[in-house]
Amino acid sequence: MAPEPLKIGLIVGREWSFPPAFINEVNQRNQGVIAEFVKLGGTRMNEPSPYRVIVDRISHEVPYYRSYLKNAALQGVKVINDPFMWTADDKFFGASLATRLGVASPKTLVLPNKDYIPGIIHEESLRNLIYPLDWDWVAEYIGMPCVLKDAHGGGWRDVYIVHSLDELIWRYNNTGLLTMVVQEYISWDNYARCMCLGQEQVYVMKYDPRSRHYHEQHDFSPALYDRIVSDSLKLVKALGYDMNTVEYAIAGGVPYAIDFMNPAPDMDVNSLGQVHFGWCVSHMADLCIRLAKSDANTRDRYTWGKMIEG
């Protein structure tokens, strides 16, 4: 009898083009590995998982999925991406990390929240905060214009380019419960968005964030291209992400990493175009089949994982 095929599970949201293309790509290769949608209806503690690999595209918006994935990691599944790191990641930490890694990154400052959940009494619960904020100090460090954006956001939501201190304060006053970062604005003359898979492959694309348009060809010099690839690998290896995009605002030949917390990156055919979409589908299949056949698992990164195996 033939051995049971290894399984790759896919957890997705509304996206319609990547999931069926990826599942079909894996299944048609006849590699002893099959891909399918994960089906969930409650999870018992320490429930075994039938999957060797799970690709997560939506747990940042569905908390139950994140809990399920952490349990799957506990059972020895390789989860793409690591749900523990994804929970902890934010744009302020990422900017600080990039700088420590030697990757150019805009000056970034994280702000206290504007508003808080019920039960937080400003005079009692927030005694560690200086109030009011010293906005002149913020502007002196960051400069104008600057970018105000959600420290945990994605998809260009809650991102504002502001041109004056008054505008910055006005925008901040309407951010509610979000934790915002203020970031130096890079007046770029070129722009790159890179799909990074398996902490090994970097697919560099020329991108226009104003029109949200990918070019089929890039015009980066060999030296700039090599730096973009090298910096991208540093970032994804440090963060432990096997599926991510890194964006660079390029000014004066310097690629500034301005966004690299994209562990569920856009893989839609309508935005990527057929050429880039085809690369993503094919290489995601390569990565997941390879990992399914390996002994890789997410828990190896953590002390508790080593204790269990010990």
Summary of the structure (lengths in Angstrom):
residues: 310
radius of gyration: 21.0
end to end distance: 33.1
largest distance: 72.9
contacts: 933
relative contact order: 0.16
helix: 36%
strand: 22%
